[in-house]
Amino acid sequence: MSTPPTPPSDPGPANEALLSQRTALILLMAAFFSTVVGVLTLLSTGGTAGALLAGLAAFGGCTIGLHSLIGR
């Protein structure tokens, strides 16, 4: 009889998170704020394209702003 192979003790990158908690928080908050900006722009102007552009611009601005505000 042969013994079954033993699993490796260090599984490697499988245990590492794809994003840090800080990065996930920044992206989640930026997505929330940009959605609010997009919806308010849509309700204000009625134009879908303008609301989408406003939301995308807000996402970029919020990401940069939150990156500088939330410490490491």
mmCIF file as gemmi writes it, N, C-alpha and C atoms, coordinates in Angstrom:
data_model
loop_
_atom_site.group_PDB
_atom_site.id
_atom_site.type_symbol
_atom_site.label_atom_id
_atom_site.label_alt_id
_atom_site.label_comp_id
_atom_site.label_asym_id
_atom_site.label_entity_id
_atom_site.label_seq_id
_atom_site.pdbx_PDB_ins_code
_atom_site.Cartn_x
_atom_site.Cartn_y
_atom_site.Cartn_z
_atom_site.occupancy
_atom_site.B_iso_or_equiv
_atom_site.pdbx_formal_charge
_atom_site.auth_seq_id
_atom_site.auth_asym_id
_atom_site.pdbx_PDB_model_num
ATOM 1 N N . MET Axp A 1 ? 0.817 -1.168 0 1 0 ? 1 A 1
ATOM 2 C CA . MET Axp A 1 ? 0 0 0 1 0 ? 1 A 1
ATOM 3 C C . MET Axp A 1 ? 0.867 1.24 0 1 0 ? 1 A 1
ATOM 4 N N . SER Axp A 2 ? 0.425 2.199 -0.73 1 0 ? 2 A 1
ATOM 5 C CA . SER Axp A 2 ? 1.173 3.462 -0.765 1 0 ? 2 A 1
ATOM 6 C C . SER Axp A 2 ? 0.413 4.502 0.05 1 0 ? 2 A 1
ATOM 7 N N . THR Axp A 3 ? 1.148 5.434 0.586 1 0 ? 3 A 1
ATOM 8 C CA . THR Axp A 3 ? 0.521 6.495 1.386 1 0 ? 3 A 1
ATOM 9 C C . THR Axp A 3 ? 0.041 7.598 0.456 1 0 ? 3 A 1
ATOM 10 N N . PRO Axp A 4 ? -1.078 8.246 0.814 1 0 ? 4 A 1
ATOM 11 C CA . PRO Axp A 4 ? -1.575 9.329 -0.044 1 0 ? 4 A 1
ATOM 12 C C . PRO Axp A 4 ? -0.632 10.523 0.023 1 0 ? 4 A 1
ATOM 13 N N . PRO Axp A 5 ? -0.55 11.276 -1.063 1 0 ? 5 A 1
ATOM 14 C CA . PRO Axp A 5 ? 0.352 12.44 -1.056 1 0 ? 5 A 1
ATOM 15 C C . PRO Axp A 5 ? -0.137 13.485 -0.061 1 0 ? 5 A 1
ATOM 16 N N . THR Axp A 6 ? 0.813 14.127 0.571 1 0 ? 6 A 1
ATOM 17 C CA . THR Axp A 6 ? 0.461 15.169 1.54 1 0 ? 6 A 1
ATOM 18 C C . THR Axp A 6 ? 0.342 16.509 0.814 1 0 ? 6 A 1
ATOM 19 N N . PRO Axp A 7 ? -0.666 17.296 1.196 1 0 ? 7 A 1
ATOM 20 C CA . PRO Axp A 7 ? -0.811 18.607 0.549 1 0 ? 7 A 1
ATOM 21 C C . PRO Axp A 7 ? 0.314 19.534 0.985 1 0 ? 7 A 1
ATOM 22 N N . PRO Axp A 8 ? 0.649 20.484 0.146 1 0 ? 8 A 1
ATOM 23 C CA . PRO Axp A 8 ? 1.714 21.423 0.526 1 0 ? 8 A 1
ATOM 24 C C . PRO Axp A 8 ? 1.29 22.255 1.732 1 0 ? 8 A 1
ATOM 25 N N . SER Axp A 9 ? 2.254 22.58 2.57 1 0 ? 9 A 1
ATOM 26 C CA . SER Axp A 9 ? 1.932 23.326 3.787 1 0 ? 9 A 1
ATOM 27 C C . SER Axp A 9 ? 1.647 24.791 3.487 1 0 ? 9 A 1
ATOM 28 N N . ASP Axp A 10 ? 2.232 25.339 2.436 1 0 ? 10 A 1
ATOM 29 C CA . ASP Axp A 10 ? 2.004 26.738 2.083 1 0 ? 10 A 1
ATOM 30 C C . ASP Axp A 10 ? 1.291 26.783 0.738 1 0 ? 10 A 1
ATOM 31 N N . PRO Axp A 11 ? -0.033 27.021 0.754 1 0 ? 11 A 1
ATOM 32 C CA . PRO Axp A 11 ? -0.763 27.005 -0.508 1 0 ? 11 A 1
ATOM 33 C C . PRO Axp A 11 ? -0.399 28.14 -1.459 1 0 ? 11 A 1
ATOM 34 N N . GLY Axp A 12 ? 0.298 29.148 -0.994 1 0 ? 12 A 1
ATOM 35 C CA . GLY Axp A 12 ? 0.766 30.214 -1.878 1 0 ? 12 A 1
ATOM 36 C C . GLY Axp A 12 ? -0.235 31.335 -2.033 1 0 ? 12 A 1
ATOM 37 N N . PRO Axp A 13 ? -0.364 31.856 -3.236 1 0 ? 13 A 1
ATOM 38 C CA . PRO Axp A 13 ? -1.172 33.05 -3.444 1 0 ? 13 A 1
ATOM 39 C C . PRO Axp A 13 ? -2.674 32.846 -3.285 1 0 ? 13 A 1
ATOM 40 N N . ALA Axp A 14 ? -3.127 31.63 -3.047 1 0 ? 14 A 1
ATOM 41 C CA . ALA Axp A 14 ? -4.565 31.41 -2.904 1 0 ? 14 A 1
ATOM 42 C C . ALA Axp A 14 ? -5.122 32.096 -1.658 1 0 ? 14 A 1
ATOM 43 N N . ASN Axp A 15 ? -4.274 32.306 -0.65 1 0 ? 15 A 1
ATOM 44 C CA . ASN Axp A 15 ? -4.74 32.946 0.58 1 0 ? 15 A 1
ATOM 45 C C . ASN Axp A 15 ? -4.657 34.46 0.532 1 0 ? 15 A 1
ATOM 46 N N . GLU Axp A 16 ? -3.998 35.016 -0.44 1 0 ? 16 A 1
ATOM 47 C CA . GLU Axp A 16 ? -3.846 36.46 -0.532 1 0 ? 16 A 1
ATOM 48 C C . GLU Axp A 16 ? -5.109 37.084 -1.117 1 0 ? 16 A 1
ATOM 49 N N . ALA Axp A 17 ? -5.479 38.221 -0.569 1 0 ? 17 A 1
ATOM 50 C CA . ALA Axp A 17 ? -6.655 38.926 -1.079 1 0 ? 17 A 1
ATOM 51 C C . ALA Axp A 17 ? -6.322 39.616 -2.394 1 0 ? 17 A 1
ATOM 52 N N . LEU Axp A 18 ? -7.317 39.693 -3.255 1 0 ? 18 A 1
ATOM 53 C CA . LEU Axp A 18 ? -7.123 40.363 -4.537 1 0 ? 18 A 1
ATOM 54 C C . LEU Axp A 18 ? -6.964 41.863 -4.34 1 0 ? 18 A 1
ATOM 55 N N . LEU Axp A 19 ? -7.78 42.444 -3.449 1 0 ? 19 A 1
ATOM 56 C CA . LEU Axp A 19 ? -7.715 43.868 -3.129 1 0 ? 19 A 1
ATOM 57 C C . LEU Axp A 19 ? -7.575 44.012 -1.62 1 0 ? 19 A 1
ATOM 58 N N . SER Axp A 20 ? -6.894 45.059 -1.209 1 0 ? 20 A 1
ATOM 59 C CA . SER Axp A 20 ? -6.814 45.332 0.224 1 0 ? 20 A 1
ATOM 60 C C . SER Axp A 20 ? -8.146 45.914 0.694 1 0 ? 20 A 1
ATOM 61 N N . GLN Axp A 21 ? -8.356 45.929 1.999 1 0 ? 21 A 1
ATOM 62 C CA . GLN Axp A 21 ? -9.598 46.488 2.537 1 0 ? 21 A 1
ATOM 63 C C . GLN Axp A 21 ? -9.7 47.963 2.222 1 0 ? 21 A 1
ATOM 64 N N . ARG Axp A 22 ? -8.59 48.66 2.246 1 0 ? 22 A 1
ATOM 65 C CA . ARG Axp A 22 ? -8.576 50.096 1.946 1 0 ? 22 A 1
ATOM 66 C C . ARG Axp A 22 ? -9.006 50.351 0.503 1 0 ? 22 A 1
ATOM 67 N N . THR Axp A 23 ? -8.454 49.577 -0.416 1 0 ? 23 A 1
ATOM 68 C CA . THR Axp A 23 ? -8.8 49.731 -1.825 1 0 ? 23 A 1
ATOM 69 C C . THR Axp A 23 ? -10.272 49.412 -2.067 1 0 ? 23 A 1
ATOM 70 N N . ALA Axp A 24 ? -10.759 48.345 -1.452 1 0 ? 24 A 1
ATOM 71 C CA . ALA Axp A 24 ? -12.166 47.975 -1.611 1 0 ? 24 A 1
ATOM 72 C C . ALA Axp A 24 ? -13.077 49.069 -1.059 1 0 ? 24 A 1
ATOM 73 N N . LEU Axp A 25 ? -12.713 49.645 0.083 1 0 ? 25 A 1
ATOM 74 C CA . LEU Axp A 25 ? -13.513 50.713 0.673 1 0 ? 25 A 1
ATOM 75 C C . LEU Axp A 25 ? -13.542 51.942 -0.23 1 0 ? 25 A 1
ATOM 76 N N . ILE Axp A 26 ? -12.386 52.324 -0.75 1 0 ? 26 A 1
ATOM 77 C CA . ILE Axp A 26 ? -12.308 53.495 -1.629 1 0 ? 26 A 1
ATOM 78 C C . ILE Axp A 26 ? -13.155 53.281 -2.888 1 0 ? 26 A 1
ATOM 79 N N . LEU Axp A 27 ? -13.032 52.131 -3.513 1 0 ? 27 A 1
ATOM 80 C CA . LEU Axp A 27 ? -13.791 51.872 -4.739 1 0 ? 27 A 1
ATOM 81 C C . LEU Axp A 27 ? -15.292 51.772 -4.469 1 0 ? 27 A 1
ATOM 82 N N . LEU Axp A 28 ? -15.661 51.181 -3.334 1 0 ? 28 A 1
ATOM 83 C CA . LEU Axp A 28 ? -17.075 51.076 -2.999 1 0 ? 28 A 1
ATOM 84 C C . LEU Axp A 28 ? -17.683 52.446 -2.721 1 0 ? 28 A 1
ATOM 85 N N . MET Axp A 29 ? -16.986 53.276 -1.966 1 0 ? 29 A 1
ATOM 86 C CA . MET Axp A 29 ? -17.486 54.619 -1.683 1 0 ? 29 A 1
ATOM 87 C C . MET Axp A 29 ? -17.549 55.464 -2.953 1 0 ? 29 A 1
ATOM 88 N N . ALA Axp A 30 ? -16.547 55.343 -3.813 1 0 ? 30 A 1
ATOM 89 C CA . ALA Axp A 30 ? -16.553 56.095 -5.064 1 0 ? 30 A 1
ATOM 90 C C . ALA Axp A 30 ? -17.697 55.646 -5.963 1 0 ? 30 A 1
ATOM 91 N N . ALA Axp A 31 ? -17.983 54.351 -5.985 1 0 ? 31 A 1
ATOM 92 C CA . ALA Axp A 31 ? -19.104 53.854 -6.786 1 0 ? 31 A 1
ATOM 93 C C . ALA Axp A 31 ? -20.43 54.376 -6.244 1 0 ? 31 A 1
ATOM 94 N N . PHE Axp A 32 ? -20.552 54.425 -4.93 1 0 ? 32 A 1
ATOM 95 C CA . PHE Axp A 32 ? -21.788 54.945 -4.331 1 0 ? 32 A 1
ATOM 96 C C . PHE Axp A 32 ? -21.983 56.419 -4.674 1 0 ? 32 A 1
ATOM 97 N N . PHE Axp A 33 ? -20.945 57.23 -4.448 1 0 ? 33 A 1
ATOM 98 C CA . PHE Axp A 33 ? -21.053 58.662 -4.716 1 0 ? 33 A 1
ATOM 99 C C . PHE Axp A 33 ? -21.285 58.948 -6.195 1 0 ? 33 A 1
ATOM 100 N N . SER Axp A 34 ? -20.617 58.204 -7.065 1 0 ? 34 A 1
ATOM 101 C CA . SER Axp A 34 ? -20.808 58.45 -8.499 1 0 ? 34 A 1
ATOM 102 C C . SER Axp A 34 ? -22.203 58.034 -8.947 1 0 ? 34 A 1
ATOM 103 N N . THR Axp A 35 ? -22.77 57.01 -8.327 1 0 ? 35 A 1
ATOM 104 C CA . THR Axp A 35 ? -24.149 56.627 -8.642 1 0 ? 35 A 1
ATOM 105 C C . THR Axp A 35 ? -25.124 57.731 -8.227 1 0 ? 35 A 1
ATOM 106 N N . VAL Axp A 36 ? -24.893 58.291 -7.049 1 0 ? 36 A 1
ATOM 107 C CA . VAL Axp A 36 ? -25.743 59.388 -6.589 1 0 ? 36 A 1
ATOM 108 C C . VAL Axp A 36 ? -25.645 60.576 -7.546 1 0 ? 36 A 1
ATOM 109 N N . VAL Axp A 37 ? -24.426 60.922 -7.94 1 0 ? 37 A 1
ATOM 110 C CA . VAL Axp A 37 ? -24.234 62.045 -8.865 1 0 ? 37 A 1
ATOM 111 C C . VAL Axp A 37 ? -24.907 61.753 -10.207 1 0 ? 37 A 1
ATOM 112 N N . GLY Axp A 38 ? -24.753 60.544 -10.708 1 0 ? 38 A 1
ATOM 113 C CA . GLY Axp A 38 ? -25.365 60.184 -11.981 1 0 ? 38 A 1
ATOM 114 C C . GLY Axp A 38 ? -26.878 60.238 -11.943 1 0 ? 38 A 1
ATOM 115 N N . VAL Axp A 39 ? -27.467 59.727 -10.865 1 0 ? 39 A 1
ATOM 116 C CA . VAL Axp A 39 ? -28.928 59.739 -10.739 1 0 ? 39 A 1
ATOM 117 C C . VAL Axp A 39 ? -29.44 61.168 -10.596 1 0 ? 39 A 1
ATOM 118 N N . LEU Axp A 40 ? -28.779 61.97 -9.78 1 0 ? 40 A 1
ATOM 119 C CA . LEU Axp A 40 ? -29.213 63.357 -9.624 1 0 ? 40 A 1
ATOM 120 C C . LEU Axp A 40 ? -29.085 64.141 -10.936 1 0 ? 40 A 1
ATOM 121 N N . THR Axp A 41 ? -28.03 63.871 -11.693 1 0 ? 41 A 1
ATOM 122 C CA . THR Axp A 41 ? -27.869 64.527 -12.988 1 0 ? 41 A 1
ATOM 123 C C . THR Axp A 41 ? -28.95 64.075 -13.96 1 0 ? 41 A 1
ATOM 124 N N . LEU Axp A 42 ? -29.27 62.793 -13.928 1 0 ? 42 A 1
ATOM 125 C CA . LEU Axp A 42 ? -30.322 62.28 -14.808 1 0 ? 42 A 1
ATOM 126 C C . LEU Axp A 42 ? -31.667 62.907 -14.461 1 0 ? 42 A 1
ATOM 127 N N . LEU Axp A 43 ? -31.959 63.002 -13.188 1 0 ? 43 A 1
ATOM 128 C CA . LEU Axp A 43 ? -33.225 63.613 -12.779 1 0 ? 43 A 1
ATOM 129 C C . LEU Axp A 43 ? -33.261 65.105 -13.095 1 0 ? 43 A 1
ATOM 130 N N . SER Axp A 44 ? -32.104 65.744 -13.047 1 0 ? 44 A 1
ATOM 131 C CA . SER Axp A 44 ? -32.037 67.178 -13.283 1 0 ? 44 A 1
ATOM 132 C C . SER Axp A 44 ? -32.144 67.53 -14.766 1 0 ? 44 A 1
ATOM 133 N N . THR Axp A 45 ? -31.4 66.818 -15.587 1 0 ? 45 A 1
ATOM 134 C CA . THR Axp A 45 ? -31.332 67.173 -17.003 1 0 ? 45 A 1
ATOM 135 C C . THR Axp A 45 ? -32.161 66.27 -17.9 1 0 ? 45 A 1
ATOM 136 N N . GLY Axp A 46 ? -32.346 65.031 -17.5 1 0 ? 46 A 1
ATOM 137 C CA . GLY Axp A 46 ? -33.094 64.094 -18.33 1 0 ? 46 A 1
ATOM 138 C C . GLY Axp A 46 ? -32.255 63.436 -19.402 1 0 ? 46 A 1
ATOM 139 N N . GLY Axp A 47 ? -30.981 63.806 -19.512 1 0 ? 47 A 1
ATOM 140 C CA . GLY Axp A 47 ? -30.117 63.22 -20.528 1 0 ? 47 A 1
ATOM 141 C C . GLY Axp A 47 ? -29.298 62.066 -19.964 1 0 ? 47 A 1
ATOM 142 N N . THR Axp A 48 ? -29.439 60.902 -20.588 1 0 ? 48 A 1
ATOM 143 C CA . THR Axp A 48 ? -28.735 59.722 -20.111 1 0 ? 48 A 1
ATOM 144 C C . THR Axp A 48 ? -27.223 59.831 -20.331 1 0 ? 48 A 1
ATOM 145 N N . ALA Axp A 49 ? -26.815 60.33 -21.489 1 0 ? 49 A 1
ATOM 146 C CA . ALA Axp A 49 ? -25.394 60.429 -21.792 1 0 ? 49 A 1
ATOM 147 C C . ALA Axp A 49 ? -24.689 61.392 -20.831 1 0 ? 49 A 1
ATOM 148 N N . GLY Axp A 50 ? -25.299 62.519 -20.571 1 0 ? 50 A 1
ATOM 149 C CA . GLY Axp A 50 ? -24.712 63.481 -19.64 1 0 ? 50 A 1
ATOM 150 C C . GLY Axp A 50 ? -24.632 62.938 -18.229 1 0 ? 50 A 1
ATOM 151 N N . ALA Axp A 51 ? -25.655 62.184 -17.821 1 0 ? 51 A 1
ATOM 152 C CA . ALA Axp A 51 ? -25.654 61.585 -16.488 1 0 ? 51 A 1
ATOM 153 C C . ALA Axp A 51 ? -24.565 60.531 -16.366 1 0 ? 51 A 1
ATOM 154 N N . LEU Axp A 52 ? -24.366 59.762 -17.425 1 0 ? 52 A 1
ATOM 155 C CA . LEU Axp A 52 ? -23.305 58.753 -17.415 1 0 ? 52 A 1
ATOM 156 C C . LEU Axp A 52 ? -21.931 59.401 -17.337 1 0 ? 52 A 1
ATOM 157 N N . LEU Axp A 53 ? -21.724 60.446 -18.118 1 0 ? 53 A 1
ATOM 158 C CA . LEU Axp A 53 ? -20.444 61.156 -18.065 1 0 ? 53 A 1
ATOM 159 C C . LEU Axp A 53 ? -20.222 61.814 -16.712 1 0 ? 53 A 1
ATOM 160 N N . ALA Axp A 54 ? -21.26 62.371 -16.125 1 0 ? 54 A 1
ATOM 161 C CA . ALA Axp A 54 ? -21.134 62.983 -14.804 1 0 ? 54 A 1
ATOM 162 C C . ALA Axp A 54 ? -20.789 61.925 -13.755 1 0 ? 54 A 1
ATOM 163 N N . GLY Axp A 55 ? -21.419 60.754 -13.841 1 0 ? 55 A 1
ATOM 164 C CA . GLY Axp A 55 ? -21.123 59.671 -12.913 1 0 ? 55 A 1
ATOM 165 C C . GLY Axp A 55 ? -19.706 59.154 -13.053 1 0 ? 55 A 1
ATOM 166 N N . LEU Axp A 56 ? -19.241 59.026 -14.289 1 0 ? 56 A 1
ATOM 167 C CA . LEU Axp A 56 ? -17.861 58.564 -14.511 1 0 ? 56 A 1
ATOM 168 C C . LEU Axp A 56 ? -16.841 59.589 -14.027 1 0 ? 56 A 1
ATOM 169 N N . ALA Axp A 57 ? -17.121 60.845 -14.268 1 0 ? 57 A 1
ATOM 170 C CA . ALA Axp A 57 ? -16.225 61.894 -13.777 1 0 ? 57 A 1
ATOM 171 C C . ALA Axp A 57 ? -16.223 61.933 -12.25 1 0 ? 57 A 1
ATOM 172 N N . ALA Axp A 58 ? -17.377 61.737 -11.647 1 0 ? 58 A 1
ATOM 173 C CA . ALA Axp A 58 ? -17.455 61.715 -10.184 1 0 ? 58 A 1
ATOM 174 C C . ALA Axp A 58 ? -16.717 60.511 -9.622 1 0 ? 58 A 1
ATOM 175 N N . PHE Axp A 59 ? -16.773 59.377 -10.315 1 0 ? 59 A 1
ATOM 176 C CA . PHE Axp A 59 ? -16.049 58.19 -9.853 1 0 ? 59 A 1
ATOM 177 C C . PHE Axp A 59 ? -14.545 58.442 -9.835 1 0 ? 59 A 1
ATOM 178 N N . GLY Axp A 60 ? -14.033 59.04 -10.899 1 0 ? 60 A 1
ATOM 179 C CA . GLY Axp A 60 ? -12.6 59.341 -10.944 1 0 ? 60 A 1
ATOM 180 C C . GLY Axp A 60 ? -12.193 60.35 -9.889 1 0 ? 60 A 1
ATOM 181 N N . GLY Axp A 61 ? -12.988 61.398 -9.752 1 0 ? 61 A 1
ATOM 182 C CA . GLY Axp A 61 ? -12.67 62.413 -8.754 1 0 ? 61 A 1
ATOM 183 C C . GLY Axp A 61 ? -12.757 61.879 -7.339 1 0 ? 61 A 1
ATOM 184 N N . CYS Axp A 62 ? -13.783 61.075 -7.06 1 0 ? 62 A 1
ATOM 185 C CA . CYS Axp A 62 ? -13.928 60.499 -5.721 1 0 ? 62 A 1
ATOM 186 C C . CYS Axp A 62 ? -12.807 59.508 -5.413 1 0 ? 62 A 1
ATOM 187 N N . THR Axp A 63 ? -12.41 58.74 -6.406 1 0 ? 63 A 1
ATOM 188 C CA . THR Axp A 63 ? -11.331 57.788 -6.177 1 0 ? 63 A 1
ATOM 189 C C . THR Axp A 63 ? -10.045 58.502 -5.795 1 0 ? 63 A 1
ATOM 190 N N . ILE Axp A 64 ? -9.71 59.536 -6.514 1 0 ? 64 A 1
ATOM 191 C CA . ILE Axp A 64 ? -8.488 60.293 -6.209 1 0 ? 64 A 1
ATOM 192 C C . ILE Axp A 64 ? -8.627 60.998 -4.862 1 0 ? 64 A 1
ATOM 193 N N . GLY Axp A 65 ? -9.772 61.623 -4.621 1 0 ? 65 A 1
ATOM 194 C CA . GLY Axp A 65 ? -9.976 62.333 -3.363 1 0 ? 65 A 1
ATOM 195 C C . GLY Axp A 65 ? -9.966 61.404 -2.154 1 0 ? 65 A 1
ATOM 196 N N . LEU Axp A 66 ? -10.65 60.281 -2.249 1 0 ? 66 A 1
ATOM 197 C CA . LEU Axp A 66 ? -10.687 59.345 -1.131 1 0 ? 66 A 1
ATOM 198 C C . LEU Axp A 66 ? -9.328 58.69 -0.909 1 0 ? 66 A 1
ATOM 199 N N . HIS Axp A 67 ? -8.573 58.483 -1.978 1 0 ? 67 A 1
ATOM 200 C CA . HIS Axp A 67 ? -7.227 57.931 -1.846 1 0 ? 67 A 1
ATOM 201 C C . HIS Axp A 67 ? -6.343 58.85 -1.004 1 0 ? 67 A 1
ATOM 202 N N . SER Axp A 68 ? -6.501 60.148 -1.205 1 0 ? 68 A 1
ATOM 203 C CA . SER Axp A 68 ? -5.68 61.08 -0.446 1 0 ? 68 A 1
ATOM 204 C C . SER Axp A 68 ? -6.222 61.287 0.963 1 0 ? 68 A 1
ATOM 205 N N . LEU Axp A 69 ? -7.523 61.099 1.181 1 0 ? 69 A 1
ATOM 206 C CA . LEU Axp A 69 ? -8.118 61.311 2.503 1 0 ? 69 A 1
ATOM 207 C C . LEU Axp A 69 ? -7.956 60.125 3.446 1 0 ? 69 A 1
ATOM 208 N N . ILE Axp A 70 ? -8.123 58.926 2.909 1 0 ? 70 A 1
ATOM 209 C CA . ILE Axp A 70 ? -8.07 57.724 3.76 1 0 ? 70 A 1
ATOM 210 C C . ILE Axp A 70 ? -6.61 57.288 3.86 1 0 ? 70 A 1
ATOM 211 N N . GLY Axp A 71 ? -6.098 57.308 5.079 1 0 ? 71 A 1
ATOM 212 C CA . GLY Axp A 71 ? -4.684 56.97 5.304 1 0 ? 71 A 1
ATOM 213 C C . GLY Axp A 71 ? -4.395 55.508 5.131 1 0 ? 71 A 1
ATOM 214 N N . ARG Axp A 72 ? -3.132 55.237 4.998 1 0 ? 72 A 1
ATOM 215 C CA . ARG Axp A 72 ? -2.702 53.848 4.826 1 0 ? 72 A 1
ATOM 216 C C . ARG Axp A 72 ? -2.543 53.223 6.138 1 0 ? 72 A 1
